[in-house]
């Protein structure tokens, strides 16, 4: 029945639109009713009249057989860190409570160009700077599987909205696991595309009006089916007319035939250990793949976890300084000069990375490119199609917690994104796939990593894995 469509994946909803089983306006109203009834506090800003006008326009185009794109008439939500023309964009910050942009972020403009109907904005921590989604403007977003658990951050609003069937898909962003961790905690699919495929202009932070963005932040989609991620990836890699781009991106198609999938599994590392239930989920994935004839090999990974994480932190703190005001920058520089040479405390490391010289950053960037070469050789020379890792050390932690417990042992709060950040600074495509539940019923996901520009092959592998585990059609649903 059409009233059940909000529970269906995005591609099924689009099929219903194409078959004229439901209008875009009717589909939008079904989703708005679910948002009205929801208690998870995922959608924080709406303009129903503008969304209904966009849906009506999509219906008129379809009636004239003039569909504008691959997403024509599909209602979507957008993370509140992306600027949306005529619709409030706060990035969870009080000082932006009344910010109504005149222009869409480039990624949003691409979705609109493909016919998406923007029905609202989803919650994020202030300036996307937390692994919990909470802020003084809108309050916390709850995990749809357990309100006492975090939805993750910073794309916690998008992940919760998708998991709660408030939207078929959402546009999130990922700098330091900000898309993949919430996808894992909420039991949905999330893709961090190859860095650079999707433009980040109009993402806050940086401040409103800036043209440039971080050299690591990557917009990406969240959905309830791998096929939906592929649909949105197609839209997000198609320039809008306003970009006046001469380039057409044609990503390689998944490998068809030619032998079974070649998979490496990096299941644990002493730098970022996982709990027993996460380890069991990885073992189940490995067994399912091997039983289906997949070539599976266990590995310790192509890079040193510790060295890669250190470089990630150095580059992360450097890119975060771009919008720091002069007074705060001067204070950090003075504090860094007062540090003892042997100060290796978190504060000392933070200050050194925040105030590093351009020459130091250039050398770190050289190290980043060498890491990329190591990853390339891992996939090319060792003939791996996909690397599977944990998505995070545990299932969703308690809401508001500031530490991480792994089988009774306290770990750093930031270990939550340790596995995700293996690829954040080198820009490899990475997708989170829900594969199991723990004893408390919370979702557990794994991360699939591929070589640069293998995004479509990675999504095909995600759908294959989901089909083996019986999750392709329903995911870790509610």
Phi, psi and omega per residue, in radians:
X1 nan 2.565 -3.096
X2 -1.120 -0.460 3.131
X3 -1.174 -0.304 3.107
X4 -1.559 -0.034 -3.035
X5 -1.025 -0.624 3.113
X6 -1.011 -0.364 3.094
X7 -1.477 -0.144 -3.109
X8 -1.575 2.734 3.079
X9 -1.100 2.877 -3.094
X10 -1.045 -0.711 -3.090
X11 -1.172 -0.520 3.078
X12 -1.252 -0.678 3.094
X13 -1.111 -0.683 3.099
X14 -1.149 -0.663 3.084
X15 -1.083 -0.705 3.106
X16 -1.120 -0.667 3.069
X17 -1.122 -0.783 -3.107
X18 -1.141 -0.568 -3.141
X19 -1.484 0.044 3.132
X20 1.091 0.485 3.078
X21 -1.340 -0.354 3.129
X22 -2.713 2.639 3.076
X23 -1.582 2.819 3.083
X24 -1.085 -0.690 3.128
X25 -1.078 -0.752 3.124
X26 -1.160 -0.710 3.137
X27 -1.138 -0.713 3.084
X28 -1.039 -0.817 -3.100
X29 -1.111 -0.600 3.069
X30 -1.079 -0.734 3.130
X31 -1.228 -0.711 3.134
X32 -1.093 -0.617 3.089
X33 -1.134 -0.670 3.099
X34 -1.163 -0.700 3.109
X35 -1.095 -0.741 3.118
X36 -1.009 -0.668 -3.052
X37 -1.519 -0.174 -3.009
X38 -1.321 2.574 3.093
X39 -1.934 0.077 -3.028
X40 -1.503 -0.156 3.097
X41 1.011 0.872 3.135
X42 -1.663 -0.710 -3.124
X43 -1.701 2.056 -2.952
X44 -1.964 -0.278 3.103
X45 -2.447 2.355 3.134
X46 -2.423 2.742 2.923
X47 -2.434 1.481 -3.008
X48 -1.088 -0.643 -3.105
X49 -1.151 -0.729 3.108
X50 -1.161 -0.690 3.123
X51 -1.135 -0.711 3.131
X52 -1.165 -0.622 3.084
X53 -1.131 -0.712 3.111
X54 -1.153 -0.688 3.115
X55 -1.156 -0.717 3.107
X56 -1.070 -0.731 3.115
X57 -1.093 -0.676 3.101
X58 -1.122 -0.708 3.113
X59 -1.103 -0.686 3.130
X60 -1.180 -0.677 3.089
X61 -1.093 -0.781 -3.121
X62 -1.128 -0.634 3.116
X63 -1.127 -0.525 3.116
X64 -1.611 0.085 -3.072
X65 1.005 0.725 -3.129
X66 -2.138 0.739 -3.115
X67 -0.919 2.360 -3.012
X68 -1.556 -0.238 -3.097
X69 3.109 -3.065 -3.021
X70 -1.231 -0.297 -3.100
X71 -2.000 0.327 -2.944
X72 -1.013 2.088 3.096
X73 1.512 -0.025 -3.101
X74 -1.430 2.134 3.068
X75 -1.227 2.378 3.119
X76 -2.430 2.740 2.936
X77 -1.940 2.838 -3.040
X78 -2.292 2.339 3.055
X79 -0.985 2.415 -3.024
X80 -1.224 0.063 3.039
X81 -1.540 -0.192 3.129
X82 -1.689 2.265 3.124
X83 -1.165 2.390 -3.140
X84 -2.270 2.140 -3.073
X85 -1.045 2.162 3.098
X86 1.340 0.045 -3.119
X87 -2.253 2.207 -3.035
X88 -0.853 2.380 3.099
X89 -2.313 2.008 -3.031
X90 -1.982 -0.375 -2.957
X91 0.876 0.536 3.083
X92 1.238 0.260 -3.044
X93 -1.878 2.324 -3.127
X94 -1.033 -0.650 -3.111
X95 -1.207 -0.212 3.092
X96 -1.938 0.348 -3.069
X97 -1.042 -0.491 -3.108
X98 -1.974 0.323 -3.097
X99 -1.377 1.987 3.082
X100 -2.063 1.789 -3.057
X101 -1.148 2.688 3.041
X102 -1.591 -0.207 -3.030
X103 -2.403 2.532 3.046
X104 -1.297 2.572 2.843
X105 -1.008 2.641 -3.072
X106 -0.989 -0.723 -3.123
X107 -1.137 -0.668 3.100
X108 -1.155 -0.744 3.121
X109 -1.050 -0.633 3.107
X110 -1.155 -0.708 3.100
X111 -1.137 -0.754 3.109
X112 -1.098 -0.702 -3.139
X113 -1.045 -0.522 3.106
X114 -1.570 0.173 2.995
X115 1.661 0.063 -3.124
X116 -1.103 2.496 3.079
X117 -1.764 1.967 -3.096
X118 -1.453 1.994 -3.047
X119 -1.860 -0.073 3.112
X120 2.976 3.031 -3.134
X121 -2.002 2.503 -3.080
X122 -1.899 2.668 -2.921
X123 -1.222 2.654 3.109
X124 -2.618 2.637 3.002
X125 -1.120 2.818 -3.083
X126 -0.933 2.115 -3.120
X127 0.912 0.505 3.054
X128 1.091 0.487 -2.953
X129 -1.947 0.816 3.041
X130 -2.777 2.796 3.060
X131 -1.650 0.046 2.902
X132 -1.967 2.583 3.097
X133 -1.761 1.782 -3.108
X134 -2.776 2.552 3.062
X135 -2.794 2.909 -3.058
X136 -1.307 -0.302 3.123
X137 -1.342 -0.837 -2.958
X138 -2.096 -0.208 -3.110
X139 1.432 -2.985 -3.028
X140 -1.443 2.559 2.917
X141 -1.587 2.352 -3.081
X142 -1.669 2.584 3.041
X143 -1.266 2.148 -3.093
X144 -1.069 -0.353 -3.131
X145 -1.487 -0.402 3.138
X146 -2.915 1.916 -3.072
X147 -1.123 -0.235 3.092
X148 -1.486 -0.051 -3.132
X149 -1.888 2.684 3.129
X150 -1.263 2.614 2.971
X151 -1.513 -0.086 -3.076
X152 1.478 3.088 3.139
X153 -2.760 2.774 0.177
X154 -1.666 -0.123 3.120
X155 -1.587 0.735 -3.128
X156 -1.214 -0.667 3.083
X157 -1.071 -0.866 3.075
X158 -1.002 -0.812 -3.099
X159 -1.133 -0.736 3.131
X160 -1.160 -0.675 -3.138
X161 -1.122 -0.719 3.115
X162 -1.180 -0.788 -3.110
X163 -1.123 -0.578 -3.109
X164 -1.532 0.118 3.119
X165 1.070 0.580 3.028
X166 -1.477 -0.362 -3.124
X167 -2.646 2.569 3.092
X168 -1.296 -0.393 -3.127
X169 -2.870 2.885 -3.114
X170 -2.561 2.702 3.025
X171 -1.714 1.981 3.084
X172 -1.925 -2.998 3.101
X173 -2.508 2.695 -3.044
X174 -2.466 1.970 2.997
X175 -1.879 -0.841 -3.098
X176 -2.327 0.929 -3.108
X177 1.463 0.206 -2.997
X178 -1.153 -0.361 3.073
X179 -1.709 -0.735 -3.016
X180 -1.282 -0.631 3.129
X181 -1.130 -0.841 3.077
X182 -1.095 -0.631 3.077
X183 -1.029 -0.768 3.110
X184 -1.101 -0.859 -3.080
X185 -1.158 -0.526 -3.077
X186 -1.750 -0.055 3.044
X187 1.309 0.648 3.088
X188 -2.157 3.035 3.112
X189 -1.591 2.388 3.120
X190 -2.455 2.311 -3.117
X191 -2.004 2.137 2.851
X192 -1.648 1.855 -3.100
X193 -1.196 2.914 2.984
X194 -0.871 2.272 -3.072
X195 -1.047 2.337 3.119
X196 1.746 -0.289 3.126
X197 -1.202 -0.640 -3.090
X198 -2.024 2.117 -3.071
X199 -1.195 2.585 -3.103
X200 -1.888 0.097 3.107
X201 -1.045 2.335 -3.106
X202 1.609 0.125 3.064
X203 -1.679 2.286 -3.115
X204 -1.912 2.193 -0.025
X205 -1.346 2.564 0.466
X206 -1.335 3.067 -3.098
X207 -1.098 2.739 3.073
X208 -0.929 2.384 3.109
X209 1.658 -0.259 3.129
X210 -1.241 2.504 3.098
X211 -1.537 -0.679 -3.108
X212 -1.507 2.903 3.092
X213 -2.481 -3.126 3.111
X214 -1.036 2.623 3.109
X215 -1.407 0.158 3.098
X216 -2.261 -0.380 -3.064
X217 -1.176 2.373 -3.047
X218 -2.372 1.988 3.018
X219 -1.147 2.565 3.133
X220 -2.845 2.825 -3.077
X221 -1.618 2.701 2.955
X222 -2.173 2.481 -3.098
X223 -2.805 -3.114 -3.108
X224 -1.830 0.151 3.125
X225 -2.702 2.459 3.125
X226 -1.021 -0.577 -3.130
X227 -1.113 -0.544 3.109
X228 -1.205 -0.656 3.076
X229 -1.072 -0.661 3.124
X230 -1.139 -0.728 3.094
X231 -1.050 -0.818 -3.127
X232 -1.220 -0.601 3.082
X233 -1.065 -0.717 3.101
X234 -1.040 -0.782 3.133
X235 -1.162 -0.711 -3.066
X236 -1.291 -0.275 3.107
X237 -1.820 0.184 3.080
X238 -1.860 1.937 -3.082
X239 -1.041 2.523 3.028
X240 -1.406 2.797 -3.125
X241 -0.986 -0.603 -3.097
X242 -1.117 -0.390 -3.140
X243 -1.284 -0.400 3.135
X244 0.897 0.796 -3.048
X245 -1.577 2.363 3.061
X246 -1.493 -0.046 -3.010
X247 -1.682 2.504 2.986
X248 -2.118 2.154 -3.107
X249 -1.586 2.150 3.074
X250 -2.180 1.724 -3.129
X251 -1.320 2.581 3.103
X252 -1.018 2.458 3.095
X253 -1.375 2.755 3.099
X254 -1.024 2.583 3.110
X255 -1.178 2.198 3.127
X256 -1.887 2.217 -3.129
X257 1.209 -2.810 3.074
X258 1.288 0.429 3.075
X259 1.801 2.945 -3.085
X260 -1.256 2.823 3.083
X261 -1.066 2.441 -3.139
X262 -1.881 1.978 -2.984
X263 -2.121 2.350 2.955
X264 -1.881 2.503 -3.140
X265 -2.130 2.088 3.058
X266 -1.894 1.624 -2.879
X267 -1.527 -0.438 -3.104
X268 -2.802 2.839 3.092
X269 -2.710 2.452 -3.105
X270 -1.111 -0.412 3.113
X271 -1.200 -0.530 -3.099
X272 -2.548 1.277 -3.071
X273 -1.153 2.700 3.128
X274 -1.958 2.797 -3.128
X275 -1.386 2.989 -3.040
X276 -1.048 -0.750 -3.086
X277 -1.174 -0.603 3.058
X278 -1.185 -0.724 3.079
X279 -1.075 -0.685 3.106
X280 -1.122 -0.667 3.124
X281 -1.123 -0.718 3.090
X282 -1.097 -0.714 3.132
X283 -1.123 -0.672 3.097
X284 -1.114 -0.743 3.100
X285 -1.069 -0.796 -3.131
X286 -1.073 -0.765 -3.129
X287 -1.143 -0.735 -3.140
X288 -1.096 -0.715 3.130
X289 -1.172 -0.804 -3.131
X290 -1.091 -0.690 3.136
X291 -1.143 -0.457 3.137
X292 -1.540 0.094 3.103
X293 1.584 0.175 3.104
X294 -1.314 2.441 3.024
X295 -1.324 1.922 -3.079
X296 -2.044 2.291 3.111
X297 -2.329 2.292 3.064
X298 -1.382 2.540 -3.059
X299 -2.525 2.812 2.991
X300 -1.705 0.145 3.073
X301 1.637 2.758 -3.085
X302 -1.442 -0.208 -3.098
X303 -2.361 2.867 3.022
X304 -1.303 2.125 3.134
X305 -0.990 -0.819 -3.085
X306 -1.101 -0.835 -3.111
X307 -1.161 -0.678 3.132
X308 -1.147 -0.731 3.137
X309 -1.142 -0.688 3.107
X310 -1.065 -0.779 -3.141
X311 -1.148 -0.714 3.092
X312 -0.982 -0.837 -3.118
X313 -1.074 -0.691 3.136
X314 -1.099 -0.812 -3.119
X315 -1.247 -0.598 3.115
X316 -1.100 -0.862 -3.115
X317 -1.141 -0.566 3.119
X318 -1.164 -0.835 -3.078
X319 -1.213 -0.412 -3.114
X320 -1.322 -0.181 -3.076
X321 -1.498 -0.134 -2.969
X322 -0.980 -0.713 -3.056
X323 -1.730 0.155 3.115
X324 -1.144 2.323 -3.133
X325 -1.269 2.852 -3.014
X326 -1.068 -0.672 -3.105
X327 -1.144 -0.814 3.135
X328 -1.159 -0.669 3.107
X329 -1.099 -0.709 3.114
X330 -1.139 -0.666 3.134
X331 -1.156 -0.704 3.106
X332 -1.132 -0.711 3.140
X333 -1.115 -0.750 3.128
X334 -1.112 -0.728 3.138
X335 -1.148 -0.644 3.133
X336 -1.175 -0.617 3.129
X337 -1.172 -0.449 -3.120
X338 -1.496 -0.076 -3.116
X339 -1.217 2.511 2.993
X340 -1.272 2.597 -3.093
X341 -1.070 -0.527 -3.095
X342 -1.658 0.232 3.137
X343 -1.350 1.854 3.125
X344 -1.936 0.341 3.133
X345 -1.174 2.794 3.081
X346 -0.951 -0.693 3.129
X347 -1.146 -0.739 3.140
X348 -1.112 -0.770 3.113
X349 -1.084 -0.767 3.128
X350 -1.000 -0.849 -3.098
X351 -1.146 -0.689 3.139
X352 -1.128 -0.739 -3.133
X353 -1.222 -0.601 -3.138
X354 -1.235 -0.408 -3.056
X355 -2.065 0.298 -3.112
X356 -1.080 2.642 3.128
X357 -1.305 2.865 3.091
X358 -1.076 -0.661 3.115
X359 -1.089 -0.726 3.104
X360 -1.092 -0.729 3.130
X361 -1.141 -0.703 3.127
X362 -1.050 -0.672 3.116
X363 -1.223 -0.639 3.063
X364 -1.140 -0.670 3.115
X365 -1.155 -0.623 3.041
X366 -1.079 -0.720 3.109
X367 -1.118 -0.648 3.087
X368 -1.047 -0.759 -3.138
X369 -1.171 -0.580 3.072
X370 -1.186 -0.659 3.048
X371 -1.070 -0.717 3.112
X372 -1.045 -0.671 3.108
X373 -1.140 -0.666 3.104
X374 -1.117 -0.732 3.085
X375 -1.117 -0.725 -3.139
X376 -1.054 -0.764 3.138
X377 -1.143 -0.619 3.128
X378 -1.040 -0.756 -3.123
X379 -1.408 -0.676 -3.040
X380 -1.442 -0.938 -3.036
X381 -1.316 -0.688 -3.135
X382 -1.480 -0.066 3.049
X383 1.025 0.840 3.005
X384 -1.719 2.380 3.029
X385 -1.499 -0.678 -3.011
X386 -2.513 2.485 2.947
X387 -1.931 2.270 3.089
X388 -1.887 2.254 3.098
X389 -2.286 2.949 2.928
X390 -1.041 2.635 2.996
X391 -1.414 -0.586 3.137
X392 -2.825 2.900 -3.093
X393 -1.200 -0.465 -3.069
X394 -2.508 3.033 2.911
X395 -1.261 -3.122 -3.031
X396 -0.940 2.300 -3.136
X397 -1.490 2.918 3.124
X398 -1.014 2.508 3.124
X399 -1.026 2.302 3.093
X400 1.437 -0.102 -3.124
X401 -1.087 2.534 3.140
X402 -2.039 0.321 3.017
X403 -2.540 2.957 -3.104
X404 -2.165 2.203 3.095
X405 -1.827 2.156 3.132
X406 -2.053 1.810 -3.087
X407 0.884 0.812 3.060
X408 1.473 -0.037 3.136
X409 -1.871 2.233 -3.131
X410 -1.320 2.319 3.126
X411 -2.158 2.968 3.087
X412 -1.055 2.458 3.074
X413 -0.947 -0.613 -3.049
X414 -1.454 -0.053 2.997
X415 -1.103 -0.323 3.121
X416 -0.958 -0.595 -3.099
X417 -1.902 0.259 -3.111
X418 -1.025 -0.793 -3.112
X419 -1.224 -0.665 3.109
X420 -1.100 -0.649 -3.025
X421 -1.413 0.071 2.921
X422 -1.084 -0.509 -3.061
X423 -1.982 -0.119 -3.024
X424 -1.094 -0.724 -3.063
X425 -1.548 -0.228 3.108
X426 -1.790 -0.084 2.941
X427 1.348 0.333 -3.122
X428 -1.337 2.575 3.060
X429 -1.180 2.426 -3.091
X430 -2.523 2.353 -3.124
X431 -2.263 2.364 3.074
X432 -1.642 2.292 -3.114
X433 -2.139 2.109 3.067
X434 -1.228 2.303 -3.038
X435 -2.251 -0.295 -3.035
X436 -2.845 3.092 2.977
X437 -2.218 2.637 3.065
X438 -1.536 -3.046 -3.055
X439 -1.110 -0.378 3.128
X440 -1.638 0.093 3.118
X441 1.456 0.190 -3.134
X442 -1.523 2.502 -3.102
X443 -1.152 2.591 2.987
X444 -2.234 2.266 3.120
X445 -2.052 2.950 2.982
X446 -2.153 2.823 3.122
X447 -1.901 2.258 3.034
X448 -1.841 2.257 -3.116
X449 -2.115 2.432 3.091
X450 -2.324 3.041 3.100
X451 -1.204 2.912 3.124
X452 -0.898 2.365 3.046
X453 1.190 0.266 3.083
X454 -1.648 0.429 -3.007
X455 -0.953 -0.784 -3.091
X456 -1.217 -0.701 3.085
X457 -1.101 -0.643 3.136
X458 -1.153 -0.710 3.119
X459 -1.193 -0.620 3.057
X460 -1.109 -0.706 3.092
X461 -1.134 -0.649 3.111
X462 -1.112 -0.733 3.128
X463 -1.188 -0.654 3.100
X464 -1.095 -0.796 3.127
X465 -1.107 -0.771 -3.134
X466 -1.079 -0.652 3.128
X467 -1.170 -0.644 3.097
X468 -1.113 -0.599 -3.073
X469 -1.654 0.021 3.125
X470 1.319 0.386 -3.086
X471 -1.883 -0.070 -2.975
X472 -1.106 -0.592 -3.045
X473 -1.592 -0.513 -3.024
X474 -2.144 -0.321 -3.102
X475 1.110 -2.834 3.074
X476 -1.574 1.240 -2.973
X477 -1.366 3.042 3.127
X478 -1.603 nan nan
